[in-house]
Amino acid sequence: MELVRWEPFEGLGGIQSRFNDLFEEACGRSRLRHAPTRSAWYPPVDILESKDSYLIRAELPGMKREDFHLELEDGTLTLSGERKLEEPANGDEYHRVERLAGKFCRSFYLPQTIKHDGIKATYRDGILEVHVPKAEEAKPRQITVSLN
């Protein structure tokens, strides 16, 4: 009898690769046109909802405002850009590189019940905040019940 080592997470790498391919296709890039690179990364994002609006908060540490783009098209908000790897100066060499660099693209499908013209974005201390106000018809409202 031969013992075979069971790897419960062995196939997850392929699943993650497929998800990455789908997101690249959603951002106008396909795997056929752009070979995936080891430096591809996706900025972490938090999405919050209040009764009046949505807030999308993305971490973009070390990036300048001109390094990324934010656009709204057909109900899809797309954040894309590139974080470049800093070149060492004075003949220094890297011994270890753990901070990811490269191109990225994240897309968010917005509900139809938002105010497109009210979307505002701010960028400070490496955090991008996109405020998406809800339209009046999407906000919860109290209904008064009258007696007959």
VOKOLZA-393260 format. One record per residue (C-alpha): x, y, z. Coordinates in steps of 0.25 Angstrom, whole numbers, padded with zeros to 4 digits, always signed. Example, Ala and Ser with C-alpha at 12.3 -4.5 7.8 and 13.67 -1.06 7.14 Angstrom:
BEGIN
+0049-0018+0031 +0055-0004+0029 
! end
This chain:
BEGIN
+0000+0000+0000 +0005+0014-0004 +0002+0026+0004 -0002+0038-0004 -0001+0052+0002 -0014+0060+0001 -0013+0074-0002 -0026+0081+0000 -0023+0094-0006 -0015+0089-0018 -0025+0094-0028 -0028+0108-0023 -0016+0114-0030 -0023+0111-0043 -0036+0116-0038 -0029+0129-0034 -0022+0130-0048 -0036+0129-0054 -0042+0140-0046 -0030+0149-0049 -0033+0146-0064 -0047+0150-0063 -0044+0163-0056 -0034+0166-0067 -0044+0163-0077 -0054+0172-0070 -0044+0183-0070 -0042+0183-0085 -0030+0174-0085 -0030+0159-0088 -0020+0148-0085 -0017+0147-0100 -0012+0161-0102 -0005+0163-0088 +0003+0151-0082 +0001+0151-0067 +0013+0156-0059 +0018+0152-0045 +0016+0166-0041 +0002+0168-0044 -0006+0172-0032 -0020+0177-0028 -0021+0188-0017 -0029+0184-0006 -0043+0191-0005 -0054+0193+0006 -0068+0196+0001 -0077+0202+0012 -0092+0206+0010 -0100+0216+0018 -0115+0220+0016 -0110+0232+0007 -0098+0226+0000 -0087+0216-0003 -0073+0218+0000 -0062+0211-0007 -0048+0212+0000 -0036+0206-0008 -0021+0205-0002 -0011+0211-0012 +0001+0213-0003 +0013+0220-0009 +0005+0224-0021 +0004+0238-0027 -0010+0244-0032 -0005+0243-0046 -0001+0228-0045 -0016+0223-0045 -0029+0226-0052 -0043+0226-0048 -0055+0225-0058 -0069+0222-0059 -0075+0216-0072 -0088+0209-0074 -0091+0207-0059 -0077+0201-0056 -0067+0209-0048 -0052+0205-0052 -0040+0208-0044 -0027+0205-0052 -0012+0209-0051 +0002+0205-0049 +0011+0205-0037 +0025+0205-0042 +0037+0198-0034 +0047+0208-0029 +0060+0206-0035 +0071+0206-0025 +0081+0218-0025 +0096+0219-0023 +0099+0204-0027 +0090+0198-0017 +0084+0185-0020 +0071+0178-0015 +0072+0166-0006 +0058+0164-0004 +0045+0170-0011 +0032+0168-0005 +0024+0180-0008 +0016+0178-0021 +0017+0186-0033 +0012+0186-0047 -0001+0189-0054 -0015+0187-0047 -0030+0189-0051 -0042+0187-0042 -0056+0189-0046 -0069+0191-0038 -0083+0190-0043 -0091+0201-0037 -0106+0200-0035 -0115+0208-0044 -0121+0215-0033 -0109+0225-0031 -0106+0240-0034 -0096+0238-0045 -0093+0253-0045 -0091+0253-0030 -0079+0244-0030 -0067+0250-0023 -0053+0244-0020 -0042+0249-0011 -0028+0243-0009 -0020+0245+0003 -0009+0237+0010 -0009+0226+0000 -0024+0224+0002 -0034+0227-0009 -0048+0229-0005 -0060+0229-0015 -0073+0235-0010 -0085+0230-0018 -0098+0236-0014 -0111+0229-0015 -0123+0234-0023 -0135+0239-0015 -0143+0227-0019 -0133+0217-0014 -0132+0223+0001 -0141+0217+0011 -0152+0225+0016 -0163+0225+0027 -0177+0222+0022 -0188+0229+0030 -0200+0220+0033 -0213+0227+0035 -0225+0222+0042 -0238+0220+0033 
! end
